[in-house]
Amino acid sequence: MKKFLTTAALLCGLGMAHAATNPLFAPLFTADPAVLVDGGRVYLFGGRDEAPPEGKDYVMHEWRVFFTCDMVNWKDEGVPIKARDFAWAKGRAWASDVVKRHGKYWFYSTVEHATVPGFAVGVAVSDSPTGPFQDARGSALITNDMTTQTDIAWDDIDPAVFVDDDGQAYLYWGNTVLKVAKLKANMTELDGPITTVPVANFVEASYLHKRKVKGKSTYYLSYSQHFPEETAYMTGPSPTGPWTPQGVVMERNLKTKTIHQAFFDFNGKSYVAYHNAELPGGSEFRRSLAVEEFSYRADGTIPFIHQTRTGPKANPSPGCKP
């Protein structure tokens, strides 16, 4: 463990070690967190912002993955997949999500389609949470021409996948309009129609998680609202609602108009991953991942979560090997 904690640069083949203070993973700029808790580790995925300091647009070609055994020390596992690993994609490594099922790891991501105008959702699969991931379909799961609620090219972004205890998988995604569809057990096909969820002021970054509150399952549907964005959420008794708005839980950022959350539990504690732009040189298009620890209230609601520079305290996972 001591070797894992040492310096910012481990020897080649072992990646980079990062001691956690928010924001994470300097000098890399990273955004749009996806989280997987597996095997006593937390895996944190993010798209890499590559825009120059004077950049005027998002420049993102690949995703990065990091893991921790204790929420303080992170290891950089490099690039598990690039946008152009989807042969049908033009590029753009936008927001993603990852889930484990059937002993495999399924990576859902936003890319720009090469032949169907607009953004699309692809799905890739791997035998390892750190990749490499390969296109699981050879074609997009969602294309812009499949949804007609808006006439914008970026309304099919930010996929979020949730597998319930009964085995049913759900895909949430969208910009301006929040959409949801069931997934078949093979994780590569829709299982029924695409429907919409009416959410006031919804922008993007939908995310679904679940926990027991006083013995009953409560589903938490979080998202970004307004622009500049802030994080809000709703609760409901099922993965499809009905939903009760619960308010704002994280404030808007100062240096970038976006924010993007992923809630998770690890070793009995609760956390949220998000991005801001607080690394030196950070800006609208040069963002940075961060993590905060929080505790649910007695009634199961999420308190307002302040962004901090310190991040979580150590929470080591017994038996986890870095």
Secondary structure, DSSP 8 states (H G I E B T S, - for coil): -HHHHS-S---TTS--EEE--SS-STTS-EEEEEEEEETTEEEEEEEE----TT--S----EEEEEEESSSSEEEE---SEEGGGSTTEEE----EEEEEETTEEEEEEEEEESSSSSEEEEEEEESSTT---EESSSS-SB-GGG--S---TTSS---EEEE-TTS-EEEEE-SSSEEEEEE-TTSSSB-S--EEE--TTEEEEEEEEEEEETTEEEEEEEEEETTTTEEEEEEESSTT---EEEEEEE---SS-S----EEEEETTEEEEEEEE--STT-BTTB-EEEEEEE---TTS--------SS-------TT---
